Amino acid sequence: MSRPLAGRSALVTGASRGIGEASARALAAQGARVLLVARGAEPLAALAAALGPGASAHPADLAVPAAVTQLAEEVTRTLGAAPDILVHAAGSFPLGAIEATPDAAIDEALALNVAAPLRLTRAFLHAMRVRGSGDIVTIGSVADRVVFPGNALYGASKHAVRAVHETLRAETRGSGVRATLISPAATDTALWDAHAPEQNPSLPSRTEMLQAGDIADAVAWVVTRPAHVDVEELRLARS
């Protein structure tokens, strides 16, 4: 069996469930040493055990700036270097009308969806530049380019993530560091549980959504392209 990522390391945020967990499994299956990040220690430990030797759990609340700094230092000590692959899959998914949006939701969405990946990228980018290689994969959304009623906060955070991604590409061009934005349509993960789409006709049906594994396959495909192939963006839709 071909394992094109053997010898490479991958840090995956949001790895305790959904797209993050599926991506971690997909990268491990390709031979990567996977470092798993999420808030919940127990599901991370269980996943690390399932993935086998080389996988490690690194619980952290990425919405807290100091936790991002501590995580970056821990990962650098563990690897002795920056990870070869960085996958930003952690995020919150608030929905609701603007006038009904509480401050706590605003703070969490901007901290977790925007500031955390920006800080984590910043932490490893210099080392990737010096090394002349690195893959930074950001999980966006159809909401990073399309607006929907009730989606102001989530859409704003994903539009911001797109801006960070495009700026990153402009700043790393020719450095050997590759940055990819993967923007899937609605994907059936536990993030939808709080919104009960099956009871709300204005939301997509879960039976018509993409699956987390579909996005994970795209992540694995992107980072296994030859060094001269730079995938700027992938948009995934359900056929």
C-alpha positions as protocol buffer text, in pm:
chain_id: "A"
residue {
  index: 1
  type: MET
  ca { x: 0 y: 0 z: 0 }
}
residue {
  index: 2
  type: SER
  ca { x: 135 y: 342 z: -98 }
}
residue {
  index: 3
  type: ARG
  ca { x: 191 y: 579 z: 193 }
}
residue {
  index: 4
  type: PRO
  ca { x: 297 y: 907 z: 29 }
}
residue {
  index: 5
  type: LEU
  ca { x: 303 y: 1099 z: 357 }
}
residue {
  index: 6
  type: ALA
  ca { x: 539 y: 863 z: 539 }
}
residue {
  index: 7
  type: GLY
  ca { x: 799 y: 1068 z: 722 }
}
residue {
  index: 8
  type: ARG
  ca { x: 583 y: 1381 z: 725 }
}
residue {
  index: 9
  type: SER
  ca { x: 399 y: 1533 z: 1018 }
}
residue {
  index: 10
  type: ALA
  ca { x: 50 y: 1687 z: 1021 }
}
residue {
  index: 11
  type: LEU
  ca { x: -111 y: 1908 z: 1283 }
}
residue {
  index: 12
  type: VAL
  ca { x: -490 y: 1897 z: 1259 }
}
residue {
  index: 13
  type: THR
  ca { x: -716 y: 2125 z: 1461 }
}
residue {
  index: 14
  type: GLY
  ca { x: -1075 y: 2037 z: 1542 }
}
residue {
  index: 15
  type: ALA
  ca { x: -961 y: 1676 z: 1536 }
}
residue {
  index: 16
  type: SER
  ca { x: -1208 y: 1538 z: 1790 }
}
residue {
  index: 17
  type: ARG
  ca { x: -1499 y: 1523 z: 1544 }
}
residue {
  index: 18
  type: GLY
  ca { x: -1632 y: 1605 z: 1199 }
}
residue {
  index: 19
  type: ILE
  ca { x: -1402 y: 1726 z: 924 }
}
residue {
  index: 20
  type: GLY
  ca { x: -1104 y: 1752 z: 1157 }
}
residue {
  index: 21
  type: GLU
  ca { x: -1132 y: 1394 z: 1275 }
}
residue {
  index: 22
  type: ALA
  ca { x: -1190 y: 1264 z: 923 }
}
residue {
  index: 23
  type: SER
  ca { x: -890 y: 1461 z: 796 }
}
residue {
  index: 24
  type: ALA
  ca { x: -668 y: 1325 z: 1071 }
}
residue {
  index: 25
  type: ARG
  ca { x: -771 y: 970 z: 982 }
}
residue {
  index: 26
  type: ALA
  ca { x: -713 y: 1032 z: 611 }
}
residue {
  index: 27
  type: LEU
  ca { x: -366 y: 1178 z: 666 }
}
residue {
  index: 28
  type: ALA
  ca { x: -267 y: 899 z: 905 }
}
residue {
  index: 29
  type: ALA
  ca { x: -381 y: 644 z: 646 }
}
residue {
  index: 30
  type: GLN
  ca { x: -138 y: 808 z: 403 }
}
residue {
  index: 31
  type: GLY
  ca { x: 146 y: 759 z: 651 }
}
residue {
  index: 32
  type: ALA
  ca { x: 162 y: 1096 z: 825 }
}
residue {
  index: 33
  type: ARG
  ca { x: 250 y: 1137 z: 1190 }
}
residue {
  index: 34
  type: VAL
  ca { x: -61 y: 1317 z: 1310 }
}
residue {
  index: 35
  type: LEU
  ca { x: -82 y: 1563 z: 1597 }
}
residue {
  index: 36
  type: LEU
  ca { x: -442 y: 1603 z: 1710 }
}
residue {
  index: 37
  type: VAL
  ca { x: -578 y: 1927 z: 1853 }
}
residue {
  index: 38
  type: ALA
  ca { x: -920 y: 2002 z: 2003 }
}
residue {
  index: 39
  type: ARG
  ca { x: -1070 y: 2110 z: 2333 }
}
residue {
  index: 40
  type: GLY
  ca { x: -1176 y: 1763 z: 2448 }
}
residue {
  index: 41
  type: ALA
  ca { x: -892 y: 1554 z: 2591 }
}
residue {
  index: 42
  type: GLU
  ca { x: -1079 y: 1222 z: 2603 }
}
residue {
  index: 43
  type: PRO
  ca { x: -1192 y: 1201 z: 2239 }
}
residue {
  index: 44
  type: LEU
  ca { x: -846 y: 1311 z: 2127 }
}
residue {
  index: 45
  type: ALA
  ca { x: -679 y: 1041 z: 2334 }
}
residue {
  index: 46
  type: ALA
  ca { x: -918 y: 781 z: 2194 }
}
residue {
  index: 47
  type: LEU
  ca { x: -847 y: 890 z: 1838 }
}
residue {
  index: 48
  type: ALA
  ca { x: -472 y: 892 z: 1895 }
}
residue {
  index: 49
  type: ALA
  ca { x: -494 y: 536 z: 2026 }
}
residue {
  index: 50
  type: ALA
  ca { x: -702 y: 433 z: 1725 }
}
residue {
  index: 51
  type: LEU
  ca { x: -454 y: 584 z: 1482 }
}
residue {
  index: 52
  type: GLY
  ca { x: -164 y: 400 z: 1641 }
}
residue {
  index: 53
  type: PRO
  ca { x: 203 y: 482 z: 1703 }
}
residue {
  index: 54
  type: GLY
  ca { x: 305 y: 832 z: 1603 }
}
residue {
  index: 55
  type: ALA
  ca { x: -33 y: 993 z: 1662 }
}
residue {
  index: 56
  type: SER
  ca { x: -50 y: 1222 z: 1964 }
}
residue {
  index: 57
  type: ALA
  ca { x: -319 y: 1423 z: 2141 }
}
residue {
  index: 58
  type: HIS
  ca { x: -269 y: 1790 z: 2224 }
}
residue {
  index: 59
  type: PRO
  ca { x: -579 y: 1931 z: 2397 }
}
residue {
  index: 60
  type: ALA
  ca { x: -608 y: 2309 z: 2365 }
}
residue {
  index: 61
  type: ASP
  ca { x: -874 y: 2579 z: 2356 }
}
residue {
  index: 62
  type: LEU
  ca { x: -769 y: 2767 z: 2046 }
}
residue {
  index: 63
  type: ALA
  ca { x: -1005 y: 3052 z: 2125 }
}
residue {
  index: 64
  type: VAL
  ca { x: -757 y: 3152 z: 2399 }
}
residue {
  index: 65
  type: PRO
  ca { x: -448 y: 3329 z: 2259 }
}
residue {
  index: 66
  type: ALA
  ca { x: -214 y: 3196 z: 2528 }
}
residue {
  index: 67
  type: ALA
  ca { x: -329 y: 2841 z: 2453 }
}
residue {
  index: 68
  type: VAL
  ca { x: -229 y: 2881 z: 2088 }
}
residue {
  index: 69
  type: THR
  ca { x: 117 y: 2999 z: 2191 }
}
residue {
  index: 70
  type: GLN
  ca { x: 154 y: 2710 z: 2433 }
}
residue {
  index: 71
  type: LEU
  ca { x: 38 y: 2461 z: 2170 }
}
residue {
  index: 72
  type: ALA
  ca { x: 286 y: 2590 z: 1912 }
}
residue {
  index: 73
  type: GLU
  ca { x: 570 y: 2557 z: 2162 }
}
residue {
  index: 74
  type: GLU
  ca { x: 459 y: 2205 z: 2258 }
}
residue {
  index: 75
  type: VAL
  ca { x: 435 y: 2094 z: 1896 }
}
residue {
  index: 76
  type: THR
  ca { x: 777 y: 2238 z: 1813 }
}
residue {
  index: 77
  type: ARG
  ca { x: 929 y: 2052 z: 2108 }
}
residue {
  index: 78
  type: THR
  ca { x: 754 y: 1730 z: 2006 }
}
residue {
  index: 79
  type: LEU
  ca { x: 863 y: 1745 z: 1643 }
}
residue {
  index: 80
  type: GLY
  ca { x: 1184 y: 1942 z: 1676 }
}
residue {
  index: 81
  type: ALA
  ca { x: 1049 y: 2153 z: 1390 }
}
residue {
  index: 82
  type: ALA
  ca { x: 734 y: 2302 z: 1244 }
}
residue {
  index: 83
  type: PRO
  ca { x: 482 y: 2046 z: 1117 }
}
residue {
  index: 84
  type: ASP
  ca { x: 499 y: 1963 z: 748 }
}
residue {
  index: 85
  type: ILE
  ca { x: 122 y: 1999 z: 718 }
}
residue {
  index: 86
  type: LEU
  ca { x: -110 y: 2231 z: 908 }
}
residue {
  index: 87
  type: VAL
  ca { x: -486 y: 2175 z: 874 }
}
residue {
  index: 88
  type: HIS
  ca { x: -720 y: 2440 z: 1015 }
}
residue {
  index: 89
  type: ALA
  ca { x: -1047 y: 2255 z: 1074 }
}
residue {
  index: 90
  type: ALA
  ca { x: -1155 y: 2383 z: 1417 }
}
residue {
  index: 91
  type: GLY
  ca { x: -1445 y: 2625 z: 1424 }
}
residue {
  index: 92
  type: SER
  ca { x: -1779 y: 2729 z: 1564 }
}
residue {
  index: 93
  type: PHE
  ca { x: -2098 y: 2743 z: 1359 }
}
residue {
  index: 94
  type: PRO
  ca { x: -2334 y: 3013 z: 1489 }
}
residue {
  index: 95
  type: LEU
  ca { x: -2657 y: 3081 z: 1302 }
}
residue {
  index: 96
  type: GLY
  ca { x: -2914 y: 3350 z: 1374 }
}
residue {
  index: 97
  type: ALA
  ca { x: -3043 y: 3692 z: 1282 }
}
residue {
  index: 98
  type: ILE
  ca { x: -2807 y: 3984 z: 1339 }
}
residue {
  index: 99
  type: GLU
  ca { x: -3028 y: 4146 z: 1602 }
}
residue {
  index: 100
  type: ALA
  ca { x: -3039 y: 3820 z: 1797 }
}
residue {
  index: 101
  type: THR
  ca { x: -2663 y: 3755 z: 1794 }
}
residue {
  index: 102
  type: PRO
  ca { x: -2518 y: 3758 z: 2148 }
}
residue {
  index: 103
  type: ASP
  ca { x: -2175 y: 3897 z: 2232 }
}
residue {
  index: 104
  type: ALA
  ca { x: -2052 y: 3556 z: 2344 }
}
residue {
  index: 105
  type: ALA
  ca { x: -2122 y: 3407 z: 2000 }
}
residue {
  index: 106
  type: ILE
  ca { x: -1945 y: 3696 z: 1829 }
}
residue {
  index: 107
  type: ASP
  ca { x: -1640 y: 3661 z: 2050 }
}
residue {
  index: 108
  type: GLU
  ca { x: -1616 y: 3284 z: 2009 }
}
residue {
  index: 109
  type: ALA
  ca { x: -1666 y: 3278 z: 1632 }
}
residue {
  index: 110
  type: LEU
  ca { x: -1407 y: 3545 z: 1564 }
}
residue {
  index: 111
  type: ALA
  ca { x: -1161 y: 3397 z: 1813 }
}
residue {
  index: 112
  type: LEU
  ca { x: -1192 y: 3037 z: 1696 }
}
residue {
  index: 113
  type: ASN
  ca { x: -1272 y: 3075 z: 1328 }
}
residue {
  index: 114
  type: VAL
  ca { x: -1041 y: 3366 z: 1243 }
}
residue {
  index: 115
  type: ALA
  ca { x: -787 y: 3456 z: 1511 }
}
residue {
  index: 116
  type: ALA
  ca { x: -686 y: 3099 z: 1600 }
}
residue {
  index: 117
  type: PRO
  ca { x: -582 y: 2987 z: 1250 }
}
residue {
  index: 118
  type: LEU
  ca { x: -410 y: 3321 z: 1194 }
}
residue {
  index: 119
  type: ARG
  ca { x: -212 y: 3285 z: 1517 }
}
residue {
  index: 120
  type: LEU
  ca { x: -125 y: 2921 z: 1454 }
}
residue {
  index: 121
  type: THR
  ca { x: -9 y: 2996 z: 1100 }
}
residue {
  index: 122
  type: ARG
  ca { x: 199 y: 3284 z: 1232 }
}
residue {
  index: 123
  type: ALA
  ca { x: 361 y: 3054 z: 1488 }
}
residue {
  index: 124
  type: PHE
  ca { x: 495 y: 2810 z: 1226 }
}
residue {
  index: 125
  type: LEU
  ca { x: 531 y: 3019 z: 913 }
}
residue {
  index: 126
  type: HIS
  ca { x: 887 y: 3141 z: 965 }
}
residue {
  index: 127
  type: ALA
  ca { x: 1017 y: 2788 z: 1023 }
}
residue {
  index: 128
  type: MET
  ca { x: 834 y: 2667 z: 713 }
}
residue {
  index: 129
  type: ARG
  ca { x: 991 y: 2947 z: 508 }
}
residue {
  index: 130
  type: VAL
  ca { x: 1339 y: 2861 z: 634 }
}
residue {
  index: 131
  type: ARG
  ca { x: 1280 y: 2495 z: 554 }
}
residue {
  index: 132
  type: GLY
  ca { x: 1138 y: 2585 z: 213 }
}
residue {
  index: 133
  type: SER
  ca { x: 832 y: 2366 z: 246 }
}
residue {
  index: 134
  type: GLY
  ca { x: 500 y: 2330 z: 421 }
}
residue {
  index: 135
  type: ASP
  ca { x: 132 y: 2283 z: 344 }
}
residue {
  index: 136
  type: ILE
  ca { x: -126 y: 2503 z: 515 }
}
residue {
  index: 137
  type: VAL
  ca { x: -480 y: 2383 z: 446 }
}
residue {
  index: 138
  type: THR
  ca { x: -774 y: 2592 z: 565 }
}
residue {
  index: 139
  type: ILE
  ca { x: -1128 y: 2455 z: 574 }
}
residue {
  index: 140
  type: GLY
  ca { x: -1354 y: 2731 z: 449 }
}
residue {
  index: 141
  type: SER
  ca { x: -1716 y: 2707 z: 345 }
}
residue {
  index: 142
  type: VAL
  ca { x: -1956 y: 2803 z: 72 }
}
residue {
  index: 143
  type: ALA
  ca { x: -2024 y: 3086 z: 321 }
}
residue {
  index: 144
  type: ASP
  ca { x: -1678 y: 3230 z: 251 }
}
residue {
  index: 145
  type: ARG
  ca { x: -1814 y: 3369 z: -77 }
}
residue {
  index: 146
  type: VAL
  ca { x: -2196 y: 3349 z: -59 }
}
residue {
  index: 147
  type: VAL
  ca { x: -2422 y: 3521 z: 195 }
}
residue {
  index: 148
  type: PHE
  ca { x: -2736 y: 3367 z: 346 }
}
residue {
  index: 149
  type: PRO
  ca { x: -2999 y: 3510 z: 583 }
}
residue {
  index: 150
  type: GLY
  ca { x: -2919 y: 3425 z: 943 }
}
residue {
  index: 151
  type: ASN
  ca { x: -2556 y: 3365 z: 858 }
}
residue {
  index: 152
  type: ALA
  ca { x: -2396 y: 3703 z: 924 }
}
residue {
  index: 153
  type: LEU
  ca { x: -2153 y: 3593 z: 1195 }
}
residue {
  index: 154
  type: TYR
  ca { x: -2045 y: 3262 z: 1046 }
}
residue {
  index: 155
  type: GLY
  ca { x: -2028 y: 3415 z: 698 }
}
residue {
  index: 156
  type: ALA
  ca { x: -1824 y: 3709 z: 825 }
}
residue {
  index: 157
  type: SER
  ca { x: -1576 y: 3475 z: 990 }
}
residue {
  index: 158
  type: LYS
  ca { x: -1540 y: 3261 z: 678 }
}
residue {
  index: 159
  type: HIS
  ca { x: -1502 y: 3564 z: 451 }
}
residue {
  index: 160
  type: ALA
  ca { x: -1225 y: 3676 z: 687 }
}
residue {
  index: 161
  type: VAL
  ca { x: -1061 y: 3332 z: 666 }
}
residue {
  index: 162
  type: ARG
  ca { x: -1061 y: 3364 z: 286 }
}
residue {
  index: 163
  type: ALA
  ca { x: -889 y: 3702 z: 316 }
}
residue {
  index: 164
  type: VAL
  ca { x: -624 y: 3553 z: 545 }
}
residue {
  index: 165
  type: HIS
  ca { x: -570 y: 3265 z: 303 }
}
residue {
  index: 166
  type: GLU
  ca { x: -532 y: 3489 z: 0 }
}
residue {
  index: 167
  type: THR
  ca { x: -293 y: 3719 z: 185 }
}
residue {
  index: 168
  type: LEU
  ca { x: -92 y: 3416 z: 297 }
}
residue {
  index: 169
  type: ARG
  ca { x: -59 y: 3304 z: -63 }
}
residue {
  index: 170
  type: ALA
  ca { x: 57 y: 3649 z: -169 }
}
residue {
  index: 171
  type: GLU
  ca { x: 315 y: 3660 z: 110 }
}
residue {
  index: 172
  type: THR
  ca { x: 453 y: 3307 z: 56 }
}
residue {
  index: 173
  type: ARG
  ca { x: 465 y: 3293 z: -323 }
}
residue {
  index: 174
  type: GLY
  ca { x: 790 y: 3130 z: -434 }
}
residue {
  index: 175
  type: SER
  ca { x: 886 y: 3024 z: -79 }
}
residue {
  index: 176
  type: GLY
  ca { x: 798 y: 2655 z: -111 }
}
residue {
  index: 177
  type: VAL
  ca { x: 511 y: 2699 z: 135 }
}
residue {
  index: 178
  type: ARG
  ca { x: 176 y: 2604 z: -19 }
}
residue {
  index: 179
  type: ALA
  ca { x: -160 y: 2734 z: 104 }
}
residue {
  index: 180
  type: THR
  ca { x: -493 y: 2583 z: 3 }
}
residue {
  index: 181
  type: LEU
  ca { x: -848 y: 2687 z: 88 }
}
residue {
  index: 182
  type: ILE
  ca { x: -1101 y: 2404 z: 72 }
}
residue {
  index: 183
  type: SER
  ca { x: -1455 y: 2544 z: 55 }
}
residue {
  index: 184
  type: PRO
  ca { x: -1722 y: 2275 z: 87 }
}
residue {
  index: 185
  type: ALA
  ca { x: -2095 y: 2309 z: 61 }
}
residue {
  index: 186
  type: ALA
  ca { x: -2300 y: 2208 z: 366 }
}
residue {
  index: 187
  type: THR
  ca { x: -2139 y: 1907 z: 530 }
}
residue {
  index: 188
  type: ASP
  ca { x: -2312 y: 1668 z: 768 }
}
residue {
  index: 189
  type: THR
  ca { x: -2126 y: 1694 z: 1098 }
}
residue {
  index: 190
  type: ALA
  ca { x: -2223 y: 1735 z: 1462 }
}
residue {
  index: 191
  type: LEU
  ca { x: -2205 y: 2114 z: 1421 }
}
residue {
  index: 192
  type: TRP
  ca { x: -2553 y: 2094 z: 1268 }
}
residue {
  index: 193
  type: ASP
  ca { x: -2704 y: 1922 z: 1571 }
}
residue {
  index: 194
  type: ALA
  ca { x: -2782 y: 2248 z: 1751 }
}
residue {
  index: 195
  type: HIS
  ca { x: -2968 y: 2383 z: 1448 }
}
residue {
  index: 196
  type: ALA
  ca { x: -3191 y: 2081 z: 1373 }
}
residue {
  index: 197
  type: PRO
  ca { x: -3192 y: 2127 z: 994 }
}
residue {
  index: 198
  type: GLU
  ca { x: -3444 y: 1843 z: 954 }
}
residue {
  index: 199
  type: GLN
  ca { x: -3696 y: 2067 z: 1134 }
}
residue {
  index: 200
  type: ASN
  ca { x: -3613 y: 2389 z: 951 }
}
residue {
  index: 201
  type: PRO
  ca { x: -3708 y: 2408 z: 583 }
}
residue {
  index: 202
  type: SER
  ca { x: -3480 y: 2708 z: 532 }
}
residue {
  index: 203
  type: LEU
  ca { x: -3174 y: 2489 z: 602 }
}
residue {
  index: 204
  type: PRO
  ca { x: -3034 y: 2218 z: 376 }
}
residue {
  index: 205
  type: SER
  ca { x: -3138 y: 1861 z: 441 }
}
residue {
  index: 206
  type: ARG
  ca { x: -2871 y: 1648 z: 603 }
}
residue {
  index: 207
  type: THR
  ca { x: -2942 y: 1373 z: 353 }
}
residue {
  index: 208
  type: GLU
  ca { x: -2831 y: 1609 z: 76 }
}
residue {
  index: 209
  type: MET
  ca { x: -2512 y: 1727 z: 247 }
}
residue {
  index: 210
  type: LEU
  ca { x: -2155 y: 1626 z: 182 }
}
residue {
  index: 211
  type: GLN
  ca { x: -1991 y: 1389 z: 432 }
}
residue {
  index: 212
  type: ALA
  ca { x: -1687 y: 1474 z: 643 }
}
residue {
  index: 213
  type: GLY
  ca { x: -1491 y: 1206 z: 460 }
}
residue {
  index: 214
  type: ASP
  ca { x: -1546 y: 1385 z: 131 }
}
residue {
  index: 215
  type: ILE
  ca { x: -1362 y: 1689 z: 261 }
}
residue {
  index: 216
  type: ALA
  ca { x: -1094 y: 1474 z: 426 }
}
residue {
  index: 217
  type: ASP
  ca { x: -1025 y: 1306 z: 93 }
}
residue {
  index: 218
  type: ALA
  ca { x: -973 y: 1651 z: -58 }
}
residue {
  index: 219
  type: VAL
  ca { x: -731 y: 1745 z: 219 }
}
residue {
  index: 220
  type: ALA
  ca { x: -526 y: 1430 z: 162 }
}
residue {
  index: 221
  type: TRP
  ca { x: -530 y: 1484 z: -214 }
}
residue {
  index: 222
  type: VAL
  ca { x: -405 y: 1842 z: -185 }
}
residue {
  index: 223
  type: VAL
  ca { x: -107 y: 1764 z: 37 }
}
residue {
  index: 224
  type: THR
  ca { x: 2 y: 1465 z: -170 }
}
residue {
  index: 225
  type: ARG
  ca { x: 40 y: 1664 z: -492 }
}
residue {
  index: 226
  type: PRO
  ca { x: 395 y: 1690 z: -629 }
}
residue {
  index: 227
  type: ALA
  ca { x: 594 y: 1985 z: -496 }
}
residue {
  index: 228
  type: HIS
  ca { x: 551 y: 2180 z: -819 }
}
residue {
  index: 229
  type: VAL
  ca { x: 168 y: 2158 z: -800 }
}
residue {
  index: 230
  type: ASP
  ca { x: 13 y: 2433 z: -588 }
}
residue {
  index: 231
  type: VAL
  ca { x: -363 y: 2401 z: -533 }
}
residue {
  index: 232
  type: GLU
  ca { x: -494 y: 2748 z: -453 }
}
residue {
  index: 233
  type: GLU
  ca { x: -856 y: 2655 z: -382 }
}
residue {
  index: 234
  type: LEU
  ca { x: -1098 y: 2366 z: -401 }
}
residue {
  index: 235
  type: ARG
  ca { x: -1477 y: 2413 z: -402 }
}
residue {
  index: 236
  type: LEU
  ca { x: -1674 y: 2102 z: -315 }
}
residue {
  index: 237
  type: ALA
  ca { x: -2044 y: 2056 z: -385 }
}
residue {
  index: 238
  type: ARG
  ca { x: -2289 y: 1768 z: -358 }
}
residue {
  index: 239
  type: SER
  ca { x: -2386 y: 1640 z: -703 }
}
